[in-house]
Amino acid sequence: MDWFVRSLRENPELAIFLTLAIGFVLGRIRIGSFRLGNVVGTLLAGVLVGQLVIEIDPLVKLVFFDLFLFATGYKVGPQFFRGLRKNALSQALLTVVLCVVSLITTLAAAKLMGYDTGIAAGLLAGAFTESTVIGTAGNAISNLAIPEAEKARLMNDIPVAYAVSYLVGTSFVVWFLSSLAPRLLRVDLKAESRRLEAEGASGPREESHTRSAYREWDVRAFRVPALLDGRAVADVEAALAPARVFVQRVRRAGEIAEATPETVLRVGDHVVVGARRHVLLSGGMPFGEEVEDRELLDFPMVALDLVITRKEVAERPLAEIAEEHGRGVALHKLIRGGEEIPFAPGTVLNRGDLLRVAGARRDVERAGEAVGYVERPSSETDVVFVGLGILLGGLFGALTLQLGDLPISLTASGGALIMGLVFGWLRSVRPTFGRIPEPALWVFDTVGLAVFIGCVGLAAGPSFVSGLKSTGPGLLVVGLFVALIPHACAVLFGKYVLKMNPVLLLGACAGAGTATAALRAVQDEAGSKLPVLGYTVPYAIGNILLTAWGPVIVYLTR
């Protein structure tokens, strides 16, 4: 055992990896529907390993924290800037109200209870599950003109308050938004969701490691009857509207050719027809007898991701874009801000949306060029883009504005977040540079935050237990009120002032409070995935505002 402890102290990087391993195991622990999650699990693992008094260079956590913040901004950049536009004004206003009330509530609680700056920052971070506050508040504390011992004490208080308030904040916000808030609003979420679905929105399918045998779209081969002799493909497809039916290939006199809208059909031709299964089976198809023609049907189909970047496509209904550019392709998923959202013919597309479509390669690539670009499968990350983004953001964040004796600064980490927003938006507008594949983004986001939190736990470990004793059980009750009051205010503001649909309102509250677990609970209560329609824009704005409160709460409670 002595050898093991000595090895960790002499090689502190091993302690970090041990913390990650234990933390991710703890994060999988479930108590009913509640799960600790990787962040809290890693923090507790860091505290546990930190009892061995292991010194970690502070530079390590800053590097990973900057990577995490840049990745966060990169992911939500397109939705953040969209949230500043008129068509998302109600969701943006709701987010601002919730975040401002969260700051006021935390400040009031800290003043009433006599909490120091570190506990106040940890209380805000935990009650709203916003781990970034730990970093931005810690950076602000490190810049205060106070003794180093005092800085260390305040910074060690942050994870103590975070751990306590996170547990009550997460569990009670999940309960409030999914169970109590619908009663306050006097609505039946299931009925409201059914009403929205009747208006044309349909929820995304659950992810699974298995695939359903059912295929909504199918291709079949037919022999052209005399009824269609001499008619152009475009005329035949138009006559079957509003059903989307496409003639994709033609065999004539033994020769196979790709069909175009101008192709003229002849009696006896074999044609490949693509459409939804219920259309093909409806009995109203004019294509004649179905035939077995394996060679005709044996052509490559691809499923690729298209990203919306063109101005002439963004902010327009899906049905219009499908009519103009969707010939031969089928939309399977619409992903916005990392979340799969329901879609219907009237769904308005936003710049940065990802459309997962399938069809013949030539049709998919043509559609990709029309709406923006095709996201090619690749494992390569544009490291120049990432490095310059964090550098420029850090330099911008290091600028300090002096208001009397109060220095105001974003800090280098806050600047990395801001530049991540800008670079993420630029990537959605100009996709020729700045690619960060989803697996790499996961590493920056999840592992970056986990290493940072683990280092925080390792540093706080020796003083964590004494700090927990000094805060007392009262912090649990305070954390409960700090977490619930802003969400209650947001629910009432959304209903009586903004007149939002309750399904979208509760999804927006979950996003504004960055409470993804609450979104899942609201979806379960509603029996639908529709609450995600209100989640993406508030989640983007809420991440930024709550992160910005880190240095604000330090300066206001110092």
C-alpha positions in Angstrom: 0.0 0.0 0.0 2.8 2.4 0.8 4.4 1.7 -2.6 1.0 2.4 -4.3 0.6 5.7 -2.5 4.2 6.8 -3.1 3.8 5.9 -6.8 0.7 8.2 -7.0 2.5 11.0 -5.3 5.5 10.7 -7.5 3.4 10.3 -10.7 0.4 12.5 -10.1 -0.9 11.9 -13.6 -1.7 8.4 -12.5 -3.9 9.8 -9.7 -5.9 11.7 -12.4 -6.5 8.5 -14.4 -7.5 6.6 -11.2 -9.9 9.4 -10.4 -11.4 9.2 -13.9 -11.9 5.4 -13.7 -13.5 5.5 -10.2 -15.6 8.6 -11.1 -17.1 7.1 -14.2 -18.0 4.0 -12.3 -19.7 6.1 -9.6 -21.4 8.1 -12.3 -23.3 4.9 -13.4 -24.8 4.3 -10.0 -28.6 4.7 -10.0 -30.9 5.2 -7.1 -34.4 4.8 -8.6 -34.4 7.2 -11.5 -31.6 9.3 -10.1 -28.1 8.9 -11.4 -25.0 10.6 -10.0 -23.6 11.3 -13.5 -19.9 11.5 -14.5 -19.3 15.0 -13.2 -20.4 14.4 -9.6 -18.9 10.9 -9.7 -15.5 12.3 -10.7 -15.7 15.0 -8.1 -16.4 12.5 -5.3 -13.6 10.2 -6.7 -11.2 13.1 -6.7 -12.1 13.9 -3.1 -11.6 10.2 -2.2 -8.2 9.9 -3.9 -7.3 13.4 -2.7 -7.2 12.1 0.9 -3.8 10.7 -0.1 -2.6 14.4 -0.4 -1.5 14.3 -4.0 -0.2 17.6 -5.6 -1.5 18.3 -9.1 -0.1 21.2 -11.2 -3.0 23.7 -11.6 -2.0 24.1 -15.2 -3.4 20.6 -16.0 -7.0 21.5 -15.0 -6.8 24.8 -16.8 -5.8 23.2 -20.1 -8.7 20.7 -19.9 -11.1 23.3 -18.7 -10.3 25.5 -21.7 -10.9 22.6 -24.1 -14.2 21.8 -22.4 -15.4 25.4 -22.6 -14.4 25.8 -26.2 -16.2 22.6 -27.1 -19.3 23.8 -25.2 -19.3 27.1 -27.2 -18.7 25.2 -30.5 -21.7 22.9 -29.9 -24.2 25.6 -29.0 -22.9 28.5 -31.1 -25.4 28.3 -34.0 -28.3 28.0 -31.6 -27.0 30.8 -29.3 -26.9 33.3 -32.1 -30.3 32.1 -33.4 -31.7 32.7 -29.9 -30.9 36.4 -30.3 -33.2 36.7 -33.3 -36.9 37.6 -33.2 -38.3 34.1 -33.9 -36.8 32.8 -30.7 -37.4 35.9 -28.6 -39.8 34.3 -26.1 -37.4 31.4 -25.4 -34.5 33.8 -25.0 -36.5 36.1 -22.6 -37.5 33.1 -20.5 -33.9 32.0 -20.2 -32.8 35.5 -19.2 -35.4 35.6 -16.5 -34.5 32.2 -15.1 -30.8 33.0 -15.1 -31.1 36.5 -13.6 -33.4 35.1 -10.8 -30.9 32.3 -10.2 -28.1 34.9 -9.6 -30.3 37.0 -7.3 -31.6 34.0 -5.4 -28.0 32.7 -4.8 -26.8 36.1 -3.7 -29.7 36.6 -1.3 -29.1 33.1 0.2 -25.4 33.8 0.6 -26.1 37.1 2.4 -28.8 35.6 4.7 -26.8 32.6 5.6 -23.4 34.3 5.8 -21.8 32.1 3.2 -18.4 33.1 1.9 -17.5 33.6 -1.8 -16.5 29.9 -2.4 -19.7 28.5 -0.9 -21.8 31.0 -2.9 -20.2 30.0 -6.1 -20.5 26.3 -5.4 -24.1 26.8 -4.5 -24.8 28.4 -7.8 -22.9 25.8 -9.8 -24.6 22.8 -8.0 -28.1 24.1 -7.8 -28.1 24.6 -11.6 -25.8 21.7 -12.5 -23.5 24.2 -14.3 -20.1 22.8 -13.6 -18.4 25.6 -15.6 -19.1 28.0 -12.8 -16.6 26.1 -10.7 -13.9 27.0 -13.2 -14.9 30.6 -14.0 -15.5 31.4 -10.3 -12.2 29.8 -9.4 -10.3 31.8 -11.9 -11.9 35.0 -10.6 -10.9 34.1 -7.0 -7.4 33.5 -8.1 -7.3 37.1 -9.4 -8.5 38.6 -6.1 -6.1 40.7 -4.1 -6.2 38.5 -1.0 -3.6 36.2 0.7 -2.9 32.9 -1.1 -4.1 30.9 1.9 -7.5 32.6 1.8 -7.7 32.0 -2.0 -7.0 28.3 -1.4 -9.7 28.1 1.3 -12.3 29.8 -0.9 -11.5 27.6 -3.9 -11.7 24.5 -1.8 -15.2 25.6 -0.5 -16.6 25.6 -4.1 -16.6 21.8 -4.6 -18.0 21.2 -1.1 -21.0 23.4 -1.8 -21.3 22.1 -5.4 -21.5 18.5 -4.3 -24.2 19.1 -1.7 -26.4 21.5 -3.8 -26.0 19.4 -6.9 -27.7 16.4 -5.4 -30.7 18.3 -4.1 -30.8 20.7 -7.1 -30.9 17.9 -9.7 -33.4 15.7 -8.0 -35.8 18.4 -7.0 -35.7 20.3 -10.3 -36.5 17.0 -12.1 -39.4 16.5 -9.7 -40.6 20.1 -10.0 -40.6 20.3 -13.8 -42.1 16.9 -14.5 -44.6 16.6 -11.6 -45.4 19.8 -9.7 -45.2 22.4 -12.6 -47.9 20.7 -14.7 -50.2 20.9 -11.7 -49.4 24.5 -11.2 -50.1 25.1 -14.8 -53.3 23.0 -14.6 -52.5 21.1 -17.7 -52.3 17.4 -18.8 -49.0 17.2 -20.5 -50.0 14.0 -22.4 -53.1 15.7 -23.8 -51.1 18.8 -24.7 -48.5 16.7 -26.5 -51.2 14.8 -28.4 -52.6 18.2 -29.5 -49.2 19.4 -30.7 -48.7 16.1 -32.6 -52.1 16.5 -34.2 -50.9 19.9 -35.5 -48.2 18.1 -37.4 -45.2 17.4 -35.1 -44.0 13.9 -34.5 -41.5 12.8 -32.0 -38.1 11.4 -32.8 -37.5 7.7 -32.3 -35.7 6.4 -29.3 -32.0 5.5 -30.0 -31.4 1.7 -29.8 -28.6 -0.7 -30.6 -31.2 -2.7 -32.7 -33.1 -1.6 -35.8 -36.7 -2.1 -36.5 -37.6 -4.4 -39.4 -40.1 -1.8 -40.6 -38.9 0.7 -43.1 -40.9 3.9 -43.7 -39.4 4.4 -47.2 -39.0 1.6 -49.7 -38.1 1.1 -53.4 -39.9 -1.3 -55.7 -39.8 -2.2 -59.4 -42.8 -1.9 -61.7 -43.6 -2.5 -65.4 -44.9 0.7 -67.0 -48.5 0.3 -68.3 -50.0 1.9 -71.4 -51.6 4.6 -69.2 -48.2 6.2 -68.6 -46.8 5.8 -72.1 -45.2 9.0 -73.4 -45.5 10.9 -70.1 -42.5 12.6 -68.5 -41.3 11.5 -65.0 -41.9 15.0 -63.7 -45.5 14.9 -64.8 -46.1 11.5 -63.2 -44.6 12.6 -59.9 -46.5 15.9 -59.8 -49.8 14.0 -60.5 -49.3 12.0 -57.3 -48.7 15.0 -55.0 -48.9 15.6 -52.1 -47.4 12.1 -51.8 -43.7 12.2 -52.4 -43.1 9.6 -55.1 -39.9 9.4 -57.2 -39.0 7.4 -60.3 -35.3 6.7 -59.8 -34.1 4.2 -62.5 -35.4 2.9 -65.9 -34.7 -0.3 -67.8 -35.5 -0.1 -71.5 -34.5 -2.7 -74.1 -32.2 -4.3 -71.5 -30.3 -1.0 -70.8 -30.5 0.6 -67.4 -30.3 4.4 -67.0 -30.8 6.9 -64.1 -34.2 8.6 -64.4 -34.4 12.4 -64.5 -37.5 14.6 -64.3 -37.3 14.9 -68.1 -37.2 11.2 -68.8 -40.1 10.0 -70.9 -41.6 6.7 -69.9 -42.6 4.0 -72.5 -45.0 1.1 -72.1 -43.1 -2.0 -71.0 -40.3 -0.1 -69.3 -39.2 -1.4 -65.9 -38.9 1.5 -63.4 -37.7 1.8 -59.8 -40.2 3.8 -57.7 -39.3 5.2 -54.3 -42.0 6.3 -51.8 -43.3 5.7 -48.3 -44.6 2.2 -47.8 -48.1 3.2 -47.1 -48.1 5.1 -50.5 -46.7 2.1 -52.4 -49.3 -0.2 -50.8 -52.3 2.2 -51.1 -53.6 0.7 -54.4 -53.6 4.1 -56.1 -50.2 3.7 -57.7 -50.4 4.0 -61.5 -47.2 2.1 -62.3 -48.8 -1.2 -63.2 -47.6 -4.7 -62.4 -44.8 -5.1 -59.8 -41.8 -7.1 -61.2 -38.7 -8.8 -59.8 -35.7 -7.1 -61.4 -32.7 -7.5 -59.1 -30.2 -5.8 -61.4 -32.5 -2.7 -61.7 -32.9 -2.5 -57.9 -29.3 -3.2 -57.1 -28.0 0.4 -56.8 -26.1 2.0 -53.9 -28.1 3.8 -51.3 -26.4 6.1 -48.7 -27.3 7.8 -45.5 -25.4 11.0 -44.9 -25.7 14.1 -42.7 -26.5 17.4 -44.4 -25.9 20.7 -42.6 -28.0 23.7 -43.3 -25.8 26.7 -44.0 -27.3 28.6 -47.0 -29.3 31.8 -46.2 -31.9 31.0 -48.8 -32.7 27.7 -47.1 -32.6 28.7 -43.4 -35.7 30.0 -41.7 -38.0 28.3 -44.2 -40.4 25.4 -43.7 -39.2 21.9 -44.3 -42.0 21.2 -46.9 -40.7 24.1 -49.1 -37.2 22.8 -49.0 -38.3 19.2 -49.7 -40.3 20.4 -52.7 -37.4 22.4 -54.2 -34.4 20.1 -53.3 -35.7 16.9 -51.8 -36.3 14.8 -54.9 -35.1 11.2 -54.3 -34.1 11.7 -50.6 -35.9 10.8 -47.4 -35.4 12.6 -44.1 -34.9 10.3 -41.1 -33.7 12.7 -38.4 -33.5 16.4 -37.7 -30.8 17.3 -35.1 -30.5 20.7 -33.6 -28.0 21.7 -30.9 -27.0 18.1 -30.5 -30.7 17.0 -29.8 -32.9 15.1 -32.1 -36.1 17.1 -32.5 -39.5 16.3 -34.0 -40.2 17.4 -37.5 -43.2 18.0 -39.7 -43.9 19.7 -43.1 -44.2 23.1 -41.3 -41.0 22.7 -39.2 -38.8 25.8 -39.8 -35.2 24.9 -40.5 -32.4 26.8 -38.8 -28.8 27.4 -39.9 -26.7 24.8 -38.3 -29.4 22.1 -38.3 -28.2 18.6 -39.2 -30.5 16.6 -41.6 -29.9 12.9 -41.7 -31.1 11.8 -45.1 -31.0 8.7 -47.2 -31.3 8.0 -50.9 -29.2 7.4 -54.0 -25.8 9.0 -53.6 -26.3 11.4 -56.5 -29.6 12.6 -55.0 -28.2 13.0 -51.5 -25.1 14.9 -52.6 -27.2 17.2 -54.9 -29.5 17.9 -51.9 -26.4 18.6 -49.7 -25.0 21.1 -52.2 -28.4 22.8 -52.3 -28.9 23.3 -48.6 -25.3 23.7 -47.4 -22.8 20.8 -47.3 -22.5 17.1 -46.7 -20.8 16.2 -43.5 -18.4 13.5 -44.6 -17.4 10.8 -42.2 -13.9 11.6 -40.9 -11.9 11.2 -37.7 -9.7 14.2 -38.4 -10.0 17.3 -36.2 -8.9 20.8 -37.4 -6.4 21.3 -34.6 -5.3 24.7 -36.1 -8.9 25.9 -35.7 -9.1 24.6 -32.1 -5.7 26.0 -31.1 -6.3 29.5 -32.6 -9.8 29.6 -31.2 -8.7 29.0 -27.6 -5.7 31.3 -28.0 -7.8 34.2 -29.4 -10.5 33.6 -26.8 -7.9 33.5 -24.0 -6.3 36.8 -25.1 -9.7 38.4 -25.3 -10.8 37.1 -21.9 -7.6 38.3 -20.3 -8.5 42.0 -21.0 -9.5 43.7 -17.8 -11.9 46.6 -17.3 -11.3 48.6 -14.2 -14.5 49.9 -12.5 -13.2 51.9 -9.6 -11.3 49.3 -7.5 -13.3 46.5 -9.1 -11.5 44.6 -12.0 -13.9 43.1 -14.5 -12.6 40.3 -16.7 -14.0 37.3 -18.6 -10.8 35.4 -17.7 -8.9 33.3 -20.2 -11.3 30.4 -19.8 -14.4 32.6 -20.2 -12.8 34.0 -23.4 -12.4 30.4 -24.7 -16.1 29.9 -24.2 -17.0 33.1 -26.1 -14.6 32.2 -29.0 -16.1 28.7 -29.1 -19.5 30.3 -29.7 -18.1 32.5 -32.5 -16.1 29.6 -34.1 -19.0 27.2 -33.8 -21.3 29.8 -35.6 -18.6 30.4 -38.2 -18.3 26.6 -38.8 -22.1 26.5 -39.5 -21.8 29.4 -42.0 -18.5 28.4 -43.7 -18.1 24.7 -43.4 -14.8 24.5 -45.3 -12.8 24.7 -42.1 -13.1 24.0 -38.4 -14.3 20.4 -38.4 -14.4 18.7 -35.0 -15.9 15.2 -35.3 -18.5 14.1 -32.8 -16.1 11.6 -31.0 -13.4 14.3 -30.6 -16.1 16.7 -29.4 -17.1 14.1 -26.9 -13.6 13.8 -25.6 -13.1 17.6 -25.3 -16.5 18.0 -23.7 -16.9 15.0 -21.4 -13.2 14.1 -20.6 -12.1 17.7 -20.5 -14.7 18.5 -17.9 -14.1 15.3 -16.0 -10.3 15.9 -15.7 -10.9 19.5 -14.6 -13.5 18.4 -11.9 -11.2 15.5 -10.9 -8.3 17.9 -10.3 -10.7 20.1 -8.3 -11.6 17.2 -6.1 -8.0 16.1 -5.7 -7.0 19.6 -4.5 -10.0 19.9 -2.2 -9.8 16.3 -0.8 -7.8 17.0 2.4 -10.2 19.8 3.5 -13.4 18.4 2.0 -14.7 16.6 5.1 -14.0 19.6 7.4 -15.6 21.9 4.9 -18.7 19.8 4.7 -19.0 19.8 8.5 -18.7 23.6 8.6 -21.5 24.2 6.1 -23.9 22.0 8.0 -27.2 20.4 6.8 -28.6 23.8 6.3 -26.9 23.9 2.9 -29.2 21.1 1.7 -32.3 23.2 2.4 -30.7 26.4 0.9 -29.7 24.5 -2.2 -33.3 23.3 -2.6 -34.8 26.8 -2.5 -32.0 28.2 -4.7 -32.7 25.6 -7.3 -36.5 25.7 -7.3 -37.3 29.4 -7.0 -35.9 30.5 -10.4 -37.6 27.6 -12.1 -41.0 28.5 -10.5 -40.6 32.1 -11.6 -39.7 31.0 -15.1 -42.8 28.7 -15.3 -45.1 31.5 -14.2 -43.4 34.1 -16.5 -43.7 31.7 -19.4 -47.4 31.0 -18.8 -48.8 34.4 -17.9 -46.5 36.8 -19.7 -45.1 34.9 -22.7 -48.2 32.7 -23.2 -46.1 29.7 -24.1 -47.4 26.3 -24.8 -46.9 24.3 -21.6 -45.1 21.4 -23.3 -42.6 23.8 -24.9 -42.5 25.9 -21.7 -41.3 23.1 -19.5 -38.8 22.0 -22.1 -37.5 25.6 -22.3 -37.2 25.7 -18.5 -35.1 22.5 -18.5 -32.9 24.1 -21.2 -32.5 27.4 -19.5 -31.5 25.7 -16.3 -29.1 23.3 -18.2 -31.0 20.4 -16.7 -30.9 17.7 -19.3 -32.1 15.1 -16.7 -35.2 17.3 -16.2 -35.9 17.3 -20.0 -35.9 13.6 -20.0 -38.3 13.5 -17.1 -40.7 16.0 -18.7 -40.6 13.9 -21.9 -41.5 10.8 -19.9 -44.4 12.7 -18.2 -45.6 14.0 -21.5 -45.3 10.6 -23.2 -43.6 12.5 -26.1 -40.3 13.9 -27.3 -41.9 17.2 -28.1 -40.6 19.2 -25.1 -37.2 19.2 -26.8 -38.6 21.8 -29.3 -38.3 24.3 -26.5 -35.0 23.1 -25.1 -32.2 23.8 -27.6 -32.2 27.6 -27.7 -32.6 28.1 -23.9 -29.9 25.5 -23.3 -27.4 27.4 -25.5 -28.2 30.8 -23.9 -28.4 29.3 -20.3 -25.0 27.7 -20.6 -23.4 31.1 -21.4 -25.3 33.2 -18.8 -24.8 30.8 -16.0 -21.1 30.4 -16.8 -20.8 34.2 -16.8 -22.3 34.4 -13.3 -19.1 32.7 -11.9 -16.9 35.8 -11.8 -20.0 38.0 -11.1 -20.9 36.2 -7.9 -17.3 36.3 -6.8 -17.1 40.1 -7.2 -20.5 40.6 -5.6 -19.8 38.5 -2.5 -16.1 39.1 -1.9 
